[in-house]
Amino acid sequence: MKNYMNRWVLLALKAIVILVWLACLWGQLLAVPGSSGALAGLCPSQTSMHWSYLIIGVLFLLCIEAAFVAVWKLFSLSGSGANLSR
C-alpha cells in the first residue's frame, strides 16, 4: 500500500502545525499577559479581573496546543508508509 499523503504535503502540514504551536507559545508568553493587563487597565474597578483574564487565556491556548499534539501524531502515522498486506 502506498503512502497516504505526498511527502511534500505532509511536510507543509507539519510546518503549519509548528507555526501554530509557536504562535500559541508566543501568545502564552507575551500576548495574553499584555492584553490581560491592558483589559484590566481599561476599567479600574475591574483590576482584579487581570488574573482571571490571564488564566483563561493561557488555558485556552494550552487546549489548542493539546489538540495539535493529536494532529501531529496523525501526521506521523500517515507518513509512516507502513505496508499493510492481507
C-alpha positions as CSV (number, residue, x, y, z in Angstrom):
1,M,0.0,0.0,0.0
2,K,1.3,3.4,-0.9
3,N,1.8,6.3,1.5
4,Y,-1.5,8.1,2.2
5,M,0.0,11.5,1.6
6,N,2.5,13.1,-0.7
7,R,5.8,13.7,1.2
8,W,5.8,17.4,0.4
9,V,2.2,17.9,1.5
10,L,2.9,16.2,4.8
11,L,6.0,18.4,5.4
12,A,3.9,21.5,4.6
13,L,1.2,20.4,7.0
14,K,3.8,19.7,9.7
15,A,5.3,23.2,9.1
16,I,1.9,24.7,9.6
17,V,1.4,22.8,12.9
18,I,4.8,24.0,14.1
19,L,3.9,27.6,13.2
20,V,0.6,27.4,15.0
21,W,2.4,25.9,18.0
22,L,4.9,28.7,18.0
23,A,2.1,31.3,17.7
24,C,0.4,29.7,20.8
25,L,3.6,29.8,22.7
26,W,4.1,33.4,21.8
27,G,0.6,34.1,22.9
28,Q,1.1,32.4,26.2
29,L,4.4,34.2,27.0
30,L,3.7,37.7,25.6
31,A,0.3,38.4,24.1
32,V,-2.0,37.1,26.8
33,P,-0.2,38.7,29.8
34,G,0.0,42.0,27.9
35,S,-3.6,42.0,26.8
36,S,-5.0,40.9,30.2
37,G,-3.1,43.8,31.8
38,A,-4.5,46.2,29.2
39,L,-8.1,45.0,29.6
40,A,-7.8,45.3,33.3
41,G,-6.4,48.8,33.0
42,L,-9.4,50.0,30.8
43,C,-11.7,49.8,33.8
44,P,-10.0,50.5,37.1
45,S,-12.9,48.9,39.1
46,Q,-12.2,45.6,37.4
47,T,-8.4,45.4,38.1
48,S,-8.9,42.1,40.0
49,M,-10.0,40.5,36.7
50,H,-6.4,40.7,35.4
51,W,-5.6,37.3,36.8
52,S,-8.8,35.8,35.5
53,Y,-8.1,37.0,32.0
54,L,-4.6,35.7,32.2
55,I,-5.5,32.3,33.4
56,I,-8.4,31.8,30.9
57,G,-6.2,33.0,28.0
58,V,-3.3,30.7,28.9
59,L,-5.6,27.7,29.5
60,F,-7.4,28.3,26.1
61,L,-4.1,28.3,24.3
62,L,-3.0,25.2,26.2
63,C,-6.1,23.4,24.9
64,I,-5.2,24.3,21.4
65,E,-1.7,23.0,21.9
66,A,-3.0,19.8,23.3
67,A,-5.2,19.3,20.2
68,F,-2.2,19.8,17.9
69,V,-0.4,17.0,19.7
70,A,-3.0,14.7,18.4
71,V,-2.8,16.2,14.9
72,W,1.0,15.7,15.0
73,K,0.5,12.1,15.8
74,L,-1.9,11.6,12.9
75,F,0.7,13.2,10.6
76,S,3.3,10.8,11.9
77,L,1.1,7.8,11.3
78,S,0.1,8.9,7.8
79,G,3.7,9.5,6.8
80,S,5.0,6.2,8.2
81,G,4.3,4.3,5.0
82,A,3.6,1.1,6.7
83,N,3.0,-1.7,4.3
84,L,-0.3,-3.4,5.1
85,S,-0.7,-6.7,3.3
86,R,-3.6,-9.0,3.5
